[in-house]
């Protein structure tokens, strides 16, 4: 490839991109504003690789459903209006995407990318012996409490050879801990996976360091991108200037702050929360990953811990955990799986998931000759990271991409 690639962003998206490039023999630099890598949204997310259940949040009826949610004390959604044009533009585009036909089209784009990501991770695990991040193929059950939601989901998998609709009894047979939890049925996907995103990132970092082809610039805040005649010439980090050949923007929800003239990045942070519990009794903890569809809570057993993740808060840019939301999630989880872990010892976390209104990430060309985008993965960053990194390495290397990029470009967003 011959050219050096600079990547802004040291989370799972930026690190997977760096790894894909280094595997192709490319020299890379990763710039991260924090002094540690993968310490923000990649640190304690839900842990599920959700390859086949990738329907975007934007769907027909969601705006009205969201209004109903916000009237509930246990609402999975919280909205705090701000005097911020970016928030209102994002919301307007989100509402425009809330159509059934648009949702189906975007889900197809996400599924195509997710399956590539699954195949890419499998390749890295087998060829590079990439392990040590509590990976398991444990299956995933999306469990339902409301009949109307279950009926709609069941209709969608009638002809699927990969997903199966289960009755309440079949759910309890699959996962005995669901007995008495209030679920009426579920959609089971046997080949879904789970892992520790932060540990995965640390494995990538170790491989990148060992390669001798990657330099990490930590604690460096990018203040400006210098461009001339449709090309980025340098990255400014305060008084420090780094000339660039090729540049990948993978800075999550902070990316719009680095936007260049004519480059509109429709991203907004959706704040989510998690609890990480030490297991009290492994026999009483689900081994299958569980998504409580109606309460919008996911449960994933990661090694000797249970990860619980939930909430979509459209509240601005403060990443600190909100005690009421954490307490709400804890209460709902205890009600569902009271013996799953030691809730008194739970580690609390909040992260800012960088989302596009459509739910589909932005990959590829930016309009500037040497600036590439890998942004907007929302709650699917861990799921889509390997495939996204692979596509960026193919684009930068001017190779045929592994999948069609239709619907994944900036223009589509």
C-alpha positions in Angstrom: 0.0 0.0 0.0 3.0 2.2 0.7 1.4 5.0 2.6 1.1 5.7 6.3 -2.5 5.8 7.7 -3.4 7.9 10.7 -6.5 7.0 12.7 -8.3 9.4 15.0 -10.0 7.4 17.7 -8.8 4.6 20.0 -12.0 2.7 20.7 -13.0 -0.6 19.2 -13.8 0.9 15.8 -10.4 2.7 15.5 -8.4 -0.3 16.8 -10.2 -2.8 14.6 -9.4 -0.5 11.6 -5.8 -0.3 12.7 -5.6 -4.1 13.0 -7.1 -4.7 9.6 -4.6 -2.3 8.0 -1.6 -3.7 9.9 -2.6 -7.2 8.7 -2.1 -5.9 5.2 1.4 -4.6 6.0 0.4 -0.9 6.4 2.1 1.5 8.9 -0.5 3.2 11.1 -0.7 5.8 13.9 -3.7 5.9 16.3 -4.5 9.2 18.0 -6.5 9.0 21.2 -7.5 12.0 23.4 -7.5 9.9 26.6 -4.4 8.4 28.1 -5.8 4.9 27.8 -7.3 3.1 24.9 -10.9 1.8 24.7 -11.8 3.5 27.9 -15.0 5.2 26.8 -17.9 3.6 24.8 -15.9 0.4 24.3 -15.2 -0.1 28.0 -18.3 -1.8 29.5 -20.9 -2.1 26.7 -23.5 -4.9 26.4 -21.0 -7.5 25.3 -23.3 -9.1 22.7 -22.3 -9.7 19.1 -25.7 -9.2 17.7 -25.1 -10.3 14.1 -28.6 -11.3 13.0 -30.8 -9.1 15.2 -29.7 -5.8 13.8 -33.0 -3.9 13.2 -32.5 -0.1 13.6 -34.2 1.8 16.4 -35.9 4.0 13.7 -39.1 2.1 12.7 -42.8 2.7 12.0 -44.6 3.7 15.1 -41.5 4.3 17.2 -42.1 8.1 17.7 -45.6 7.4 19.2 -44.2 4.5 21.2 -41.4 6.7 22.5 -44.0 9.2 23.8 -45.6 6.4 25.7 -42.3 5.3 27.1 -41.5 8.8 28.4 -44.7 8.8 30.5 -43.5 5.7 32.3 -41.4 5.8 35.4 -39.3 2.9 34.1 -39.0 4.3 30.6 -36.1 2.8 28.5 -35.9 6.2 26.7 -35.1 9.6 28.2 -35.2 12.8 26.2 -33.9 16.2 27.5 -34.4 19.0 25.0 -31.4 21.3 24.5 -30.8 24.5 22.7 -28.7 22.6 20.3 -29.5 22.6 16.6 -27.6 19.4 16.1 -30.0 17.6 18.5 -33.1 18.8 16.7 -31.7 18.1 13.2 -30.8 14.5 14.3 -34.3 14.0 15.8 -36.0 15.3 12.6 -34.0 12.9 10.5 -34.7 10.1 12.9 -38.4 10.7 12.7 -38.2 10.8 8.9 -36.5 7.3 9.0 -39.3 5.8 11.1 -41.0 4.0 8.3 -41.4 0.3 7.8 -39.9 0.2 4.3 -36.9 2.4 5.4 -36.3 0.2 8.5 -36.3 -3.0 6.3 -33.9 -1.5 3.9 -31.5 -0.3 6.6 -31.8 -3.6 8.4 -30.6 -5.4 5.3 -27.6 -3.1 5.1 -26.7 -3.7 8.7 -27.2 -7.5 8.3 -24.8 -7.5 5.3 -22.1 -5.7 7.3 -22.8 -7.7 10.5 -22.3 -11.1 8.7 -19.0 -9.8 7.2 -17.9 -8.7 10.7 -18.7 -12.2 12.0 -16.7 -13.8 9.3 -13.8 -11.4 9.8 -13.6 -12.0 13.5 -13.7 -15.8 12.9 -10.8 -15.3 10.4 -8.8 -13.3 12.9 -9.5 -15.8 15.7 -8.5 -18.8 13.5 -5.5 -17.3 11.6 -4.1 -15.0 14.2 -5.1 -17.0 17.3 -6.8 -13.9 18.6 -8.4 -14.8 21.9 -8.4 -13.9 25.6 -11.6 -11.8 25.5 -14.1 -14.3 26.9 -15.5 -15.1 23.4 -18.3 -17.7 23.3 -20.8 -18.8 20.7 -23.6 -19.0 23.3 -26.7 -18.0 21.3 -29.1 -15.2 21.9 -32.7 -15.1 22.9 -34.8 -12.0 22.4 -37.6 -12.5 24.9 -41.0 -10.8 24.8 -43.6 -9.8 27.4 -46.2 -8.3 25.1 -48.1 -10.4 22.7 -48.2 -7.8 19.9 -44.5 -7.4 19.8 -43.9 -11.1 19.9 -46.4 -11.7 17.0 -44.6 -9.1 14.9 -41.2 -10.6 15.6 -42.4 -14.1 15.0 -43.8 -13.1 11.6 -40.4 -11.8 10.6 -38.6 -15.2 11.2 -41.2 -17.6 9.7 -38.9 -18.5 6.8 -35.5 -17.9 8.5 -33.3 -21.0 8.9 -31.1 -19.1 11.4 -33.7 -17.9 13.9 -36.5 -19.8 15.7 -39.7 -18.6 17.5 -40.0 -20.3 20.9 -43.0 -20.5 23.2 -42.7 -19.6 26.9 -42.2 -23.2 27.8 -39.5 -23.6 25.1 -37.8 -20.5 26.4 -37.7 -22.0 29.9 -36.4 -25.3 28.6 -33.6 -23.4 26.8 -32.8 -21.2 29.8 -34.3 -22.4 33.1 -33.7 -19.1 34.7 -36.5 -17.6 32.6 -39.1 -19.6 34.5 -41.4 -17.1 36.2 -39.7 -14.1 34.6 -42.9 -13.0 32.8 -41.9 -13.8 29.2 -44.5 -15.2 26.8 -42.1 -16.3 24.1 -38.9 -15.4 22.2 -36.8 -15.4 19.1 -33.7 -17.6 19.4 -30.6 -17.3 17.3 -28.2 -20.2 18.1 -25.1 -18.8 16.4 -24.9 -15.4 18.1 -21.8 -14.7 20.2 -20.6 -12.8 23.3 -17.3 -11.3 24.4 -15.7 -8.6 26.5 -15.2 -5.6 24.2 -12.6 -3.9 26.4 -10.6 -7.1 26.6 -10.9 -7.6 22.9 -9.5 -4.1 22.4 -6.6 -4.9 24.7 -5.8 -8.0 22.6 -5.8 -5.8 19.5 -3.5 -3.3 21.2 -1.1 -6.1 22.2 -1.0 -7.4 18.6 -0.5 -4.0 17.1 2.3 -3.2 19.5 4.0 -6.5 18.7 3.7 -5.9 14.9 6.1 -2.9 15.0 3.8 -1.2 12.5 1.6 0.8 14.9 2.3 4.0 16.9 -0.1 5.1 19.6 -0.3 8.8 20.4 -2.2 8.9 23.7 -3.5 11.9 25.5 -3.5 13.9 22.3 -6.6 16.0 21.5 -7.0 16.8 17.8 -7.8 20.5 17.6 -7.8 21.0 13.8 -7.5 19.2 10.5 -5.4 21.2 8.0 -6.7 20.8 4.4 -5.8 22.2 1.0 -7.4 21.7 -2.3 -9.7 18.8 -1.2 -7.1 16.9 0.7 -6.1 16.7 4.4 -2.5 17.7 4.8 -2.0 17.5 8.6 -3.5 16.8 12.0 -3.0 19.5 14.6 -2.8 18.5 18.2 -2.4 21.9 19.9 1.1 23.0 18.9 2.0 19.5 17.6 1.5 18.9 13.9 1.4 15.5 12.3 1.5 15.3 8.4 -0.8 12.6 7.0 -0.9 10.5 3.8 -4.3 8.9 4.6 -6.6 9.7 7.5 -9.4 7.7 9.1 -11.9 9.5 11.3 -13.2 7.1 13.9 -13.7 9.4 16.9 -17.3 8.4 17.7 -19.7 11.1 18.7 -16.8 13.6 18.9 -16.2 13.3 15.2 -18.5 16.2 14.1 -16.3 18.6 16.0 -13.5 17.8 13.6 -15.7 18.1 10.5 -14.4 20.0 7.5 -16.2 22.4 5.1 -18.9 20.6 3.2 -18.7 17.6 5.4 -21.9 17.1 7.4 -21.7 14.2 9.9 -25.2 13.4 11.2 -24.1 11.9 14.5 -25.5 12.3 18.0 -24.7 10.5 21.2 -27.2 8.0 22.6 -26.2 7.5 26.3 -26.4 4.0 27.6 -25.7 2.3 30.9 -24.4 -0.9 32.2 -23.9 -2.9 35.4 -21.2 -5.6 35.7 -21.9 -8.1 38.4 -19.7 -10.9 39.8 -21.6 -14.2 39.6 -23.2 -15.4 42.8 -24.2 -18.8 41.5 -23.2 -19.8 37.9 -26.1 -22.3 37.9 -28.6 -19.5 38.4 -27.1 -17.2 35.7 -28.3 -17.4 32.1 -25.7 -18.8 29.7 -27.6 -17.7 26.6 -27.5 -13.9 26.0 -30.9 -12.5 26.8 -32.6 -9.4 25.4 -35.7 -8.3 27.3 -37.3 -6.7 24.3 -40.1 -4.8 26.1 -37.9 -3.4 28.8 -35.0 -2.8 26.4 -32.4 -4.5 28.7 -29.7 -7.0 27.5 -28.0 -9.6 29.7 -24.7 -11.2 28.7 -22.6 -13.6 30.7 -19.0 -12.6 30.2 -16.6 -15.1 31.9 -17.4 -15.0 35.6 -19.5 -11.8 35.3 -22.9 -10.8 34.2 -23.1 -7.7 32.0 -26.5 -5.8 32.1 -26.9 -3.0 29.7 -29.9 -0.7 28.9 -31.3 2.8 28.3 -31.3 5.2 25.4 -30.9 8.8 26.7 -30.9 11.7 24.3 -29.7 14.2 26.8 -26.5 15.9 25.4 -22.9 15.2 25.9 -22.3 14.5 29.6 -21.0 10.9 29.9 -21.3 10.5 33.6 -23.7 7.9 35.0 -27.1 9.2 36.2 -27.9 7.6 39.6 -31.6 7.4 38.9 -31.2 5.6 35.6 -28.7 3.2 37.2 -31.1 2.5 40.1 -33.9 1.9 37.6 -31.9 -0.6 35.6 -30.7 -2.4 38.8 -34.3 -2.7 40.0 -35.6 -4.1 36.8 -32.7 -6.6 36.5 -33.1 -7.8 40.0 -36.8 -8.4 39.4 -36.0 -10.5 36.3 -32.9 -12.4 37.5 -32.8 -12.0 41.3 -30.1 -14.7 41.8 -27.9 -14.0 38.8 -25.2 -12.1 40.6 -24.2 -9.9 43.5 -26.0 -6.7 42.7 -24.5 -4.9 45.7 -21.1 -5.3 44.1 -22.1 -4.2 40.6 -19.8 -1.8 38.7 -21.7 1.1 37.2 -20.9 2.6 33.8 -22.3 4.9 31.2 -21.2 5.3 27.6 -22.0 7.6 24.7 -23.0 5.5 21.6 -22.4 7.5 18.4 -25.6 7.1 16.3 -26.8 8.1 12.9 -30.6 8.8 12.6 -31.0 5.8 10.4 -29.0 3.5 12.7 -26.7 2.6 9.8 -23.0 3.6 10.2 -21.1 5.8 7.8 -18.2 4.0 6.1 -15.8 5.0 3.3 -15.2 8.2 1.4 -15.7 11.6 2.8 -15.4 13.9 -0.3 -11.8 14.7 0.7 -9.4 12.6 -1.3 -7.5 11.1 1.6 -10.1 11.3 4.4 -12.0 8.2 5.3 -14.9 7.7 7.7 -15.7 4.9 10.1 -18.5 6.3 12.2 -22.0 6.0 13.7 -22.2 2.4 14.8 -24.5 3.2 17.7 -25.2 0.2 20.0 -23.6 -2.2 17.4 -20.0 -1.0 17.6 -18.6 -4.3 19.0 -20.7 -6.3 16.5 -19.7 -4.3 13.4 -16.1 -3.3 14.3 -14.2 -6.1 12.5 -16.2 -5.9 9.3 -16.0 -2.1 9.3 -12.2 -2.2 9.8 -11.8 -4.7 7.0 -13.8 -2.5 4.6 -11.7 0.6 5.4 -8.5 -1.4 4.8 -9.8 -2.5 1.4 -10.9 1.0 0.4 -7.6 2.6 1.4 -5.8 -0.2 -0.4 -7.9 0.4 -3.5 -9.1 -3.2 -3.5 -12.5 -4.6 -4.3 -14.6 -4.5 -1.1 -15.9 -7.7 0.5 -19.5 -6.5 0.4 -21.4 -3.9 -1.5 -21.2 -0.5 0.3 -24.7 0.5 -0.8 -26.5 2.2 2.0 -23.3 2.5 4.1 -21.9 5.7 2.6 -22.0 9.3 3.8 -24.4 10.1 1.0 -26.8 7.4 2.2 -26.7 8.7 5.8 
